[in-house]
Amino acid sequence: MATVPGYSPSLWVRLCHALPRLDLTLQSRDNVFTPDSWEYQQTLLVLSSLSAIALVLSLLVVLSFLIHYCCCHRGDSSSGSEEEEEEDDTSGAHGYSGKKGRGICCVTWVSVAAVTICCVAIGIGFYGNSEANDGMYQLTSSLLTANYTLASVNHLVLDTVTGLQLSITGPLTTMEELFSSSMPFLVSTRTCRRLSETVVALLSSLTLGRPSGVPSLNNGAGNSSSAIASPPVTPVPPSLSPPAPLPTSPLPGPFSPGWAANTLMVNEDYRWLSYVLLLLLDLVVCLFILLGLAKQARWLLILMTVLAWLALFLSWGSLGLETATVVAVSDFCSDPNTFVLNSTHFNSGTSSEILDYYLTCNRRMNSPFQQLLTQSQRALSSIHTHLSSLEREALPQIPKAERPLREVQEILNATEGNFHQLVALLNCRGLNKDYVDSLKGLCYDGMEGLLYLSLYSFLSALAFTAILCSLPGAWRSFPRTPNVSSNGNPGYESLPLIDRQTPPPSYSPSMMTAYGGSQSTPNPAHSSNLYSH
């Protein structure tokens, strides 16, 4: 396992990486991160299937409670209806002192406790979603910074090669024609041409992998006319550059940090939005369940029961995806260098020596570009020496050569400036810092966010299982809404006027006087009807 300076796997990464792995035939497998391997994919499927098993168990528990409410309570209600009526008469229409009232209270408090656990899980889910988003933001930012560095290297090399080719085809050719009569000057000029061609060949062989949105160096170096015609493009920082268009192929070759960053940003936006919608759905269900219990609204609880079924399936499903993702991320974060060095997506077009130099950035390791840069620097210094000699000796004799000589010197000065920037960018510290920052974003914040999301899914699934077990008993035990009048007496408006003790509150004073007179004179027909029984 190659160590990465400034990064070490966290405790959660080591614990998840140590989980046993089984394939579909229940045979033990290793935990090396090989996402293209079918055996490794089987281990993730087995771990995800655990949430499916938990979903089946939850369904069995809910169905058993539903059978209990539908069958057992129906027999109990038919056999003990007389006892319940006596208890209702003694305890009042809305009281909880009887046996039925105590059952309603117990079921209601179970539902409230489950809703409280679900609300706690929702808070954990919001925090985990934010942590995962922060980790992915740090990962994509580091990839964009690395892509900017690679783009700067490619543009500097392209500008240097283009400038040297321009000097070869332009002012150096003119100087050769002017110095054709003087052999020492002609030899110095041809030496400058040969050294310039050497630098062009050396820099054209420099490969770090092509970033997104950067033209290929071989195309620019191979065709000198097109290289000269197209002006050099200065790369912009990742914060100002527009996102690169996504290629049609699944993965470009060689690996492009810009392509990976844009792909991850798009997927992260969809992931973040999906979890926000899921959390809001759970929150709405929990709040309306509490409202239905408080108002004893049967129709509202029935509607929330249907949504709770949907939330239950989504919770267990998200837990399965999160389990597979957490295990895969822990396998990668436990030894990231091994996967990057062995993966063809990363080392296509780049040697393992170069990758190892930038991934580890060990001070004891020499840069793989050291020899190339040394030879290029020596060639540029020799060109500068020959041009200085020609300036001192040739210009007094051939004044016409001053203009092409000045042009070559200007190109050489720009080339040396680009070369110094190139040497600084090719140092391993910049790209290695981006690599370490991306690992920290994925393996620290991203891993922590995924674990919190897994805890949210597990707690919400348990809470909705308890809610589905208790809600049917709650809304079935709610008392039927009687015909309650404005003064609070059940069935008051349905009583005949002759049987009422007081007039309705909607009567006017004249109507109340007439009502009092009618009540003072008893109705003989009504009295005979009463005594006839």
Sequence and secondary structure as in RCSB ss.txt:
>XXXX:A:sequence
MATVPGYSPSLWVRLCHALPRLDLTLQSRDNVFTPDSWEYQQTLLVLSSLSAIALVLSLLVVLSFLIHYCCCHRG
DSSSGSEEEEEEDDTSGAHGYSGKKGRGICCVTWVSVAAVTICCVAIGIGFYGNSEANDGMYQLTSSLLTANYTL
ASVNHLVLDTVTGLQLSITGPLTTMEELFSSSMPFLVSTRTCRRLSETVVALLSSLTLGRPSGVPSLNNGAGNSS
SAIASPPVTPVPPSLSPPAPLPTSPLPGPFSPGWAANTLMVNEDYRWLSYVLLLLLDLVVCLFILLGLAKQARWL
LILMTVLAWLALFLSWGSLGLETATVVAVSDFCSDPNTFVLNSTHFNSGTSSEILDYYLTCNRRMNSPFQQLLTQ
SQRALSSIHTHLSSLEREALPQIPKAERPLREVQEILNATEGNFHQLVALLNCRGLNKDYVDSLKGLCYDGMEGL
LYLSLYSFLSALAFTAILCSLPGAWRSFPRTPNVSSNGNPGYESLPLIDRQTPPPSYSPSMMTAYGGSQSTPNPA
HSSNLYSH
>XXXX:A:secstr
   BTTB   HHHHHHHTS EE TT  EE     TT HHHHHHHHHHHHHHHHHHHHHHHHHHHHHHIIIIIHHH
HHHHSHHHHHHHHHHH SS   SHHHHHHHHHHHHHHHHHHHHHHHHHHHHHHHHHHHHHHHHHHHHHHHHHHHH
HHHHHHHHHHHHHHHHHHHTHHHHHHHHTTT HHHHHHHHHHHHHHHHHHHHHHT  S   TT   HHHHHH HH
HHHHS       TTTS      SSSS SS  HHHHHHHHHHHHHHHHHHHHHHHHHHHHHHHHHHHHHHHT HHH
HHHHHHHHHHHHHHHHHHHHHHHHHHHHHHHHHHSHHHHHHH HHHHTTS HHHHHHHHH  TTS  TTHHHHHH
HHHHHHHHHHHHHHHHHHHHHH GGGHHHHHHHHHHHHHHHHHHHHHHHHTSHHHHHHHHHHHHHIIIIIIHHHH
HHHHHHHHHHHHHHHHHHHHHHHHHHHS     B TTS BTTTTS GGG SS  TT  HHHHHHHHHHHHS  HH
HHHHHHH 
